[in-house]
């Protein structure tokens, strides 16, 4: 009886550990504030600067950044922080006022309080 309980415990632990693996091709879509093609280049460059980002494409019209990233190497929060460092706000991470003010005049989007 002890052997059966021990085997069941090992199977349970093995399955739960396997379920916690990170996705190597996780897909995300996040909103990033910006206005123009210059913003697009800056946002995508910032996203690609994060190790583990495989694909980044920002749409000027919808302000949506589509990402594919390796969750074993990075997180979506790391990408948002990198984008904020170059002056663009996301839902979780805001650019500092100093960095935002240094953007080109056409790139100064309307900031949400």
C-alpha positions as CSV (number, residue, x, y, z in Angstrom):
1,X,0.0,0.0,0.0
2,X,2.8,2.4,0.8
3,X,4.4,1.8,-2.6
4,X,1.1,2.7,-4.4
5,X,0.8,5.9,-2.4
6,X,4.5,6.8,-3.1
7,X,4.1,6.1,-6.8
8,X,0.9,8.3,-7.0
9,X,2.8,11.1,-5.2
10,X,5.7,10.9,-7.6
11,X,3.3,10.9,-10.6
12,X,1.5,14.0,-9.2
13,X,4.7,15.9,-8.6
14,X,6.0,15.0,-12.0
15,X,2.9,16.2,-13.8
16,X,2.6,19.4,-11.8
17,X,6.3,20.3,-12.5
18,X,5.8,19.6,-16.2
19,X,2.7,22.0,-16.3
20,X,4.9,24.9,-15.1
21,X,7.1,25.0,-18.1
22,X,7.4,28.3,-19.9
23,X,6.2,28.8,-23.4
24,X,8.9,29.4,-26.0
25,X,6.6,31.0,-28.5
26,X,4.2,33.0,-26.3
27,X,2.0,35.5,-28.2
28,X,0.9,38.8,-26.7
29,X,-0.8,41.9,-27.9
30,X,-0.4,45.0,-25.8
31,X,-1.3,48.7,-26.2
32,X,1.6,51.1,-26.6
33,X,1.0,54.8,-27.0
34,X,2.6,56.5,-30.0
35,X,1.7,58.4,-33.2
36,X,3.8,57.8,-36.3
37,X,6.3,55.6,-38.2
38,X,9.1,57.1,-36.2
39,X,7.4,55.8,-33.0
40,X,6.9,52.4,-34.7
41,X,10.6,52.1,-35.3
42,X,11.5,53.2,-31.8
43,X,8.9,50.8,-30.1
44,X,9.9,47.8,-32.2
45,X,13.6,48.4,-31.7
46,X,13.1,48.7,-27.9
47,X,11.1,45.4,-27.9
48,X,13.8,43.6,-29.9
49,X,16.4,44.8,-27.5
50,X,15.0,42.5,-24.9
51,X,16.6,39.0,-25.0
52,X,13.9,36.4,-25.9
53,X,11.8,38.6,-28.1
54,X,11.3,36.8,-31.4
55,X,8.9,39.1,-33.2
56,X,7.6,42.6,-32.6
57,X,5.2,44.6,-34.8
58,X,3.5,47.8,-33.7
59,X,0.5,49.1,-35.7
60,X,0.2,52.9,-36.0
61,X,-3.6,52.9,-36.3
62,X,-4.5,50.6,-33.5
63,X,-1.5,51.2,-31.2
64,X,-1.2,47.4,-30.7
65,X,2.2,45.8,-30.4
66,X,2.0,42.1,-31.4
67,X,4.8,40.1,-29.8
68,X,6.1,36.6,-29.8
69,X,8.6,35.9,-27.0
70,X,10.3,33.1,-25.2
71,X,9.0,33.1,-21.7
72,X,12.0,31.1,-20.5
73,X,14.2,34.1,-21.3
74,X,12.0,37.1,-20.6
75,X,8.6,38.3,-19.5
76,X,6.0,40.7,-21.0
77,X,6.8,43.1,-18.1
78,X,10.5,43.3,-19.2
79,X,9.3,44.3,-22.7
80,X,7.0,47.0,-21.3
81,X,9.9,48.4,-19.2
82,X,12.2,48.6,-22.3
83,X,9.5,50.4,-24.2
84,X,8.9,52.9,-21.4
85,X,12.6,53.6,-21.3
86,X,12.4,55.0,-24.8
87,X,9.4,57.2,-24.0
88,X,6.3,55.2,-24.8
89,X,3.6,54.4,-22.2
90,X,2.0,50.9,-21.8
91,X,-0.8,49.8,-19.6
92,X,1.5,48.8,-16.7
93,X,4.7,50.9,-17.2
94,X,4.7,54.6,-17.9
95,X,7.7,56.5,-19.4
96,X,9.3,59.1,-17.2
97,X,8.3,62.7,-18.0
98,X,11.9,63.5,-18.8
99,X,12.2,60.7,-21.4
100,X,8.8,61.5,-22.9
101,X,9.6,65.2,-23.3
102,X,12.7,64.3,-25.4
103,X,10.6,62.6,-28.1
104,X,10.3,64.4,-31.4
105,X,7.4,66.8,-31.5
106,X,5.4,64.5,-33.9
107,X,5.8,61.7,-31.4
108,X,4.3,63.4,-28.4
109,X,1.1,61.5,-27.9
110,X,-1.7,62.4,-25.6
111,X,-0.8,60.9,-22.2
112,X,-3.4,59.4,-20.0
113,X,-3.3,60.5,-16.3
